[in-house]
Amino acid sequence: MTMDEAVDFLGCSKRTLYRYVKDGRLSYTEKNGGKWFKRKDLAPILTNIIDNKEKHRPDTSDEPSKSKKKELIADTDLLQRILKATKPKPILNGTGKEVLMATTKYLKDIGFIDNTTKEPILRYSIAVQMKEVYLELATEFQVKFYFDLVKQFQSEIQHYEKELGLTPAALAKIKPMEKEDVDVDPMEALLNG
């Protein structure tokens, strides 16, 4: 996350975020001239912010007022952000799953699946999906950096095609999976070979 995204995520000011970094409670990496934060590092700080709000909330009466209801809703929103931040994201998107399943099926059909490790198949699938993602970004925004990433992933794709023995003729034989087959967990299918 960028600094602005981290500030929005935590619901605090940039000054507070800088204080967390200075105190050593939060780390960041510098990338592309900016500070980048990991969601998993921000989640404990967000939990602490919620706890502090609960401790310092003044109770004026037993019945919650409209402003208290609003604060409770805000706390629910913070909780949703925590859950979203700590939920692991899948490695493969639809394209990656489809490539993984189709490649695994093809290698299994020709009897080559037993002669290879599962890692090149997964890396091949990730490279294909990332090339597609950055190609869309490159054509939409016309940024040289994205075109460079497309070239990088294309060279990775070619490397894994050679390693897996996927010639142009073999690639032509690999058909997209049927809709019912795509619903299968791709990592499970890869492990089961």
Buried (B, 14 or more C-beta within 10 A) or exposed (E): BEBEEBBEBBBBEEEBBEEBBEEEEBEBEEEEEEBBBBBEBBBBBBBEBBEEBEEEEEEEEEEEEEEBEEBEEEBEEBEEBBEEBBEEEEBBBEBBBBBBBBBBBBBBEEEBBEEBEBEBBBBBBBBBBBBBBBBEBBEEEEEEEBBEBBEBBBEBBEBBBEBBEBEEEBEEEBEEBEEEBBEEEBBEBBEEE
